[in-house]
Amino acid sequence: MSELSNISFSEVCDSLQAASNVLILTHMRPDGDTLGSAFALRTLLRGLGKRAEVINSDPTVPKRLQFIFGVESLRPETLPQDFTPEYIVSVDVSTSKLLDCLEEEYADRVDLAIDHHVLGTPFAKKTYVGDVGACGEIIVDIFDEFKSRGYDLLDKAAATALYAAICSDTGSFKFEAVTADTHLRTATLHAAGINHSEIARRLYDSRPISQIRATRAALNALHFYNNNRLAVINFTKAMMDENDVTREDIEDIITLTRGIEGVEVGMSIKQSPDTPNLYKVSMRSNRVADAAKLCAVFGGGGHKRAGGCTVTADNEFEAEAMLVREIERELSELDAAGAFEGADTL
């Protein structure tokens, strides 16, 4: 296991074993990785005889992810009244800003951050960053470690959550970060009795009509720069209103850009429905450009092939222009360095 953190993997497990009354924090606009990792970790901690709870800043869990332990809301007010956190862990949270409205209360109190984003901004008292494609992979390793310590705690529900975590954050095992160890970890989950095809169906093949409307609107808004090497979807609040779609419906529109032949960088820009001058940016790179590096320019981060950030601008045109300038500058530098030559070699 590659460790990029300020504490070792064994220290992570020792800390969890010593902890009690554990509160697990997940990131805003929760995805399969943060939710799957958190609920699986909750299973492990409860199996060790501890109290453990999961919370999130968003009012509801996205419908397509509610099969992960069947939870609809993780707001702090859903916590048991007699639960008092004594140890706080964040999972898949690369910066305290991703805690959203929970940041003020909890960011300075996080005892342990478990993450896999190399370009994150450390905020916890202790941090462990694994060099893996999904945070769920780290949680699988934690289960394995505790099994070696005499605690066999991986049940079917936790394995289902972890498979959803890994599958979703590796792009169905398509991303560059996937390794042989990734597949070995998922083999452990298969052995626990998961229904992998049903998990994939719920993640990818069970979309509401509103999401289809969002996809149609996004494709109509799709446009290109840099000889079609940069694909952009700029989804405004007005578009959301016109098409009667929600933030959840447009969460994954970035995937529409990545599969276009010739596109090196795909980007979606989504205007906040609550704060009009705030724009959430998702970025994907196909071969050479570093999405995390590009997003870091604007205070974000992520992985080489997938990154995100938030920008402030007077309107959607200004937001797009500042982002496009940076991406085109990077593509020009990569061209000058001959970085794209031989990039398709198997």
N, C-alpha and C positions, 0 to 999 in steps of 0.2 A: 504494500500500500504506500502510495506517495503522500507525504504529509507536507502541507504548505502553511502550517499554523504556528501559533505560539505555544501550544501544548501538544502532547503526543496523543495518539489514539487510545493507548492504555489509560492515560490520565482522564480522558473523556469518560471511559467506562467506570473507572474508579469514582469519579465525581458523581455519576448517575447512581451508582450503587450506594453511595453515602447520603444522597439527597433524600428529602422527604417533603411532602406537600408541594409537588412540582407543578408549576404553571408553564404551559408550552405556548409560545407565541408564534403565529404564522403571519405571512406578509399580506398586505392589502391586495385586493383583487385576487383572491386565492386561486392557485392553479392546482393541478393534480399532484405536483411534487411537494409543495408545502403542506397540503392537507394529508396526503398519503403518509408522508414522513412523520407528521405530528401525531396522527392517530395510531400509527404503528408503534411509535415511541411511547404513547400513552398505554398501549397494551403491555409493552415490556415492563414499564414502571409499575403498573398495577399488578402484574405477575410477580413482581418483587415484593409485593405487599405494601406498596406506597399509594398515596392518593395522588392523582394526576389529572389535570384538566387542560383543555385546549381552548384558546380564544382567538378572535380575529376582529379587525376593525370594521369589516363590511357588514351591513345589516343581514344579508343572506348569503348562503353558500350557492354558487352557480348550480342550476338544476341538474346539469349533466354530470356533476361531481357528487351529488347527494347520495349516490350508491355507496360512497366511501363512508361506512359506518352510519349511513342514513340520517345524517345531521343536516338540518335546514338553516340553523343559525348558531353562530359561535360568539355572539356579542358578549361582553363582560357581564351584562346583567343576567345571562343564563347560567352563570356559575352558581353552584350550591351556596346557600347563605352561610353555611358553617365552614366553608373552605377558605383558609387563609394561606396564601402562597408563602413558602419559606425558601424556595429555590426556583429560579426562573430560567428557562431555556428557550432560545429562539431556534427555529429550523428553517433553512433556505432563505434567510433574511440577510442580504448582503450589506445593507445600510439601515440605520435606525429610521431613516425617512420612510422606509417601506412599512413601518408599523403604523403609519398614518396617524389617526387620532389617539392611538395607544402610545405614541412615542413619548409624549410629555410625562405620562405616568410611569412608564416601564423602562424606557431606554437605559436610564442610568442604573437600573436595578437588575439588568440581565446578568446572571452569573455565568452562563455558558451559551455561546453561539456555535451551532453546528451548521456548516455551510459548504458550498462547493463553487462559489464564485471567486475566482482568483483576484479580480479587480474590485473587490468590495471595500467598504470603509469600516474597519473594526470599531465596535462600540461596546462590546461586552467585557466583563472582567476577565474572562478566558474565552479564547476563540480556537476552533478547530476547522480548518478548511481542507477538505479532501479533494484530491486531483481526480475527480470522477465526473461522469456526465449528468448525474442527478443526485440530489441530496438523499433520495431513497436508497441509493447504493451504500451510503455510509450507515444508514439505519440497519440495512441487512447485515453489514459487518458487525454492528453492535449486537444484534441478535446472535450471530455466530460466536462472538466473544463470550457472551453470557452463557451460551450453551456449553462452551468449554469450561465454564466456571460452575457447571452443574444446574443451570436454569434453562430448560428447553421450553421457550415461551412463544415460539412462532406458530400461531394458529392460522386457520384459513382466512379469517377476516383481516388480520394484520398483513398476511401475505398478499391478499387482494389489494389492500391499500398501497403496499409497496410496489406491486407490479404496475398499478395505475401511476404511481409517482415516477417510476423509471421509464415506462413506456411514453408518458406524456412529455417528459423533459428531454428525452433523447430523440424526439420526433419519430416515434415508432421505430427506434433503433437505427435511424438513418444518419444521425449526426456524427461528426468526426470524433467526438469524445467517447463514443462507444468502443469498448475493448473486449478482449476475450474474458476478462474478469467481470464485465457487465453481464455477459451471457451466463457465466458461472453463477453469479448472484441470482439471476432470474431462474436458473435451473433449481436453485434452492426453493424459490417461491412455487414453482411448478410442483415440486415434491410435497409441498404443503397442501396441495389439492385445489389450486386456483382454477377458474374457468377463464383462460386467457382470451379466448375468442369473444366471450360475453363482455369482458372488461374493455376490449378494443371496440366492440360495437357501441357500448355506452359512451366511450370517449369520443368516437369519431363518426359513427353512423346513426345517430339518433338526434338529429337537429330539428328544432322547432321551426315552424313556418316563418316566424319573425327573423330568424337567422338567415333564411333563404332570401328574404327581402333585403337584409343587410348586405348579403353577398352580391346581389344584383346591383345595389346602389354603389358598392365598393368597386365593382368591375367597371361601372359607368364612369367612375371618378379616376380610374387608373390611368396614369400617364408616365412618360419616360423622359430621361435625360441622358446625356453622355453616350450618344449613339445606341440607345436602348439598353445600356449596361446598368442603369439605375432606374428602378421601378418604384413609383410613389403612389400611395393612396392617402389622400387627405380627407378625413371624415369629420365634418363639422357638426356642431349641435343642430344646426338647421337641417342637415341631412338626416339626423336621427329623428327629429320631429316630423319631417316630411314623409319618412318611411315607417314611422311608428315602431322604432326599434329601441332597445335599451343598450346600456354599456356592455352588458353581458353578451348581447348579440354580435357586437363588433370586436370582441376581445381577441379573436383569432384571425382577423382579416389579413394580418401580415403574411399568413401562409399562402395567400393568393399570388404574392409577388415572387416567391422563391422558385416556383416550378416553371418559370418562363424561360425558354431557351435564350441564352445570351445575357441574361441578367446576372450581374456580379453582386449587386447590393439591392435588397428590397427593403422598403421602409413604409410603415404606416404612421400617420400623424392623426391623433384623435383628440379633438377639442373636449375639454372637461365640460360636462353638462351643468356643473355647479359654479365653476370659475372660468369664465369665457377666455381669459388671457393665458390659461394654462393648457399645455398640449402634451399629451403622453405619446412618446415615440417608441416604436418597436423597430428593430433593425435585424436583418438577416443577411449573411454573407454566404455565397455559394462556394468559392474556391480559395481566394487569396486574401481579400480585404478582411481586416480584423474589426468585427462589429463592436466588440467590447472597447477597443481603443477609440473608435469613433464616438461611441456614446460617452466615454470618459471625458471627452472634451467639454461635454455639456453637464458634467456632474453625475453621470450614470455609470454603467458598467455591464458586466455579464460574462459572456464567453466569446471565443473567437468567431464562432458562427452565429451567435445570437446575443443581442444586447438590447438595452433599453435605457431611456432617460426621460426627463421631463424638462420642457423649455417654456419660458415665458415670452410672449410676444403680443403685440397690439392686435394682430389678426392672423388668420391661417396662412396668408401669403407671406407675411414676414417670417413666421415660424418655418415654413418650408424653405424659404430662400436661405436662411442662415444654416440650415442643416445640409441643403444641397451643396452650398459652397464648400463646406468641410469635406463632404464625401467626394466631390469632384477633385478637390485638391489631393486627397489621398489616392484616388484612382490615377491621377496624373503622375504622382510620385512612384506608384507601383509600375506604371507603364515605363517610366524612365529607367527603373531598375531592372526591367525585363522580368518582373515577377510572374507574369501570366504565361510566360513561355514554358511549355511542358507541364502546366498545372493540371491537365487532364490525364496525366500518366497514371495508370493503375499500379 
